[in-house]
Amino acid sequence: MTNVKAQLIYEKYEFHNRIMHIFVNGISHKESVLQLPFEHNCMNWILGHIITNRSHVLETVGAAHEWQKEIRDLYHQDTQPVTQETPSIKFEKLVAYLDESIDLLEATLKDTNAEWLDEKFSNYRGEKTRYEHLISFHWHESFHLGQLEILKAFIESKR
C-alpha cells in the first residue's frame, strides 16, 4: 500500500485478527455458547459483535460483503444474548467472516489515497472522516478483544 494511513489501518486490524485467532482457535460452536456464571455475553456473541463492527468498517471503506444483514441482526448492540437455546451463527462461520473481513479491508485499502480517507462519512455514529470512523471502530474492537481472552480461559476451565 502506498498510502501510509491505509497501511496503518490495515496493520492494526490484521494484528487484531492474529490475536483473535489465538483466542478462538480450537473452540467449538458448543463451547462458544457456554454461559459464564454471571450475566455476560458468551464468546459466540462477542466474536459476532466484533464482526458486526467489522461490517461497519467495511461499509466505511465501501467493501461489499454478503453477511452484513445476517450478522447485524444477531450481534449488533442491544441484540439478545446468544445462548444454547437462541439463534446464533456457527462459530466456525464467524471465524471465516472475521478472516474475510481482513481480506476485504486489505483489497479495498490498497488503492486508496489519504484524501479519500479524510473525506467525511456518515453512519449510525454520526459524521466523521472515514479515517476517524476506522480508528473509532478499531478502539471498540480492542475493548472486546480482551473479553475473548477471558472467555477462552473460562472455556478451557470447563474442559
N, C-alpha and C positions, 0 to 999 in steps of 0.2 A: 504494500500500500504506500502510495506516495504522500498521502495526507496524514500528517502527524496525529491530529485529533482522532481521525478514524482508526488509525493503528492503535492508539491508546485505548479507545473504547473496546475494540475487538480483543486486545490483550487482557483487559480487565474481565470481560465476560468469559473468555476462554479459560482464564485462570480459575474462575468460579466453577466452570464445568469440570475441570480436573479435580478440584476439591470435592465437589458433589459426588463424583464417581467414587471417591474414596469412601464416602458415607453410604452410598446406595448400592454399591456392588455386593452381590450375594444376598440381597434382601428379596424375599419372595413377595408376591402380592398379598398373601395371607399375613405375613409378618408386617407388611406396610400399613395394614389397617388395625394393628394392635393398639389398644387404648391405654394411655397412661392411667395410673390410679387416681388421678385428679383431672379436672376438666381442662383439656388442652387438645389441640388437633394432632392427629396421627401423622406418620411420615408420608402416607399417601396424599393427604390433604396439603401438607406443607410443600411437597415437591410439585403437586398440581398447581398450587398457588404461585410458586416461583415460575412455573411455565406460563401461567396466566400473565404474570409480569413480563415474561419474555415475549408473549404475544403482543403486548403493548409496545415493547421495544421494537419488534419487527414492524408493527404498524407505523411507528415513528419514522423508520427509515424506508418505508414503502415496500417491504418484503412480503409478498403474498405467501400465506400458509393455509393449509386446508383445515386445521384443527382449532381455529380461533373461537368459533362459537361453542364447540364441544367442551373445550377446556374452561372457558369463561363461565359457562352455565353451571359448572360443578365447583369451581375453585376460586371464583372471584371473591373479593372482600365481602363479608357478611353472608356467604352461602352456608348452607347447613354443614355441620361436621360430617366427615366421612367415617363410617363405622362398617362393621362386617355386614350390617343389615341395610345400609343405604347405598344408593348408586355411586359408583366410582369408576375410574378408568384403570384398567390393569396396569400395575406398577411398571411392567416391562415396556408398555406402550408409552408411559410418561417419560421413562428414561430415553426412549427413542425420540420423542418430541424435544426433549432437552438437547440432544445431540443435533437434531435437525435445526433447531433454533440457532445454534452457533454456526453451523454451515451456512444458513441463510444470511445471518448477520455478516459473516465474512464476505460472502459473494456480493452482497449489496454495498458494503462499505468500501470495497476495493477500488471502485471508480468514483467515489465521492470527492468533493473538494471542501475546503474549510468554510467557504462562503455558504454552501448548501447546509452544512451542519449549524451554521449561525443564523439560519432563517427561522422565523417564528413558526411554531407548530402548536395547534390546539388539540387537546384531548380532554378526558374527564378530569384531569389535574390542572386544567387551565391553559393559558398561553405562555409558552417559554420558547427558547430556541430548541431546536432538535437536540443539540449537544446537552443543554441543561436537563431536558427530559431523560436522555440516556444516562446521564450521571445520576439523576434522582432515582431512576428505576434500579440502577446498579446498587445504590446505597440500600434501597428497600430489600433487594435480593440478599445483600450482605447480612442484614438483620436475620432473615430466615435461614441462612446458611448455618448459623450457629445452632439453630434448633435441630437441624438434621443430625448434627454430631451427637447431641444429647439423645435423640430418638434412636440412633444406631446403637448407642450404649445400652439403652433400655431394651431394645430388641435382642441384642446379644445376651443380656442377662436372663432372658426368657428361654433361651435355647437349652 
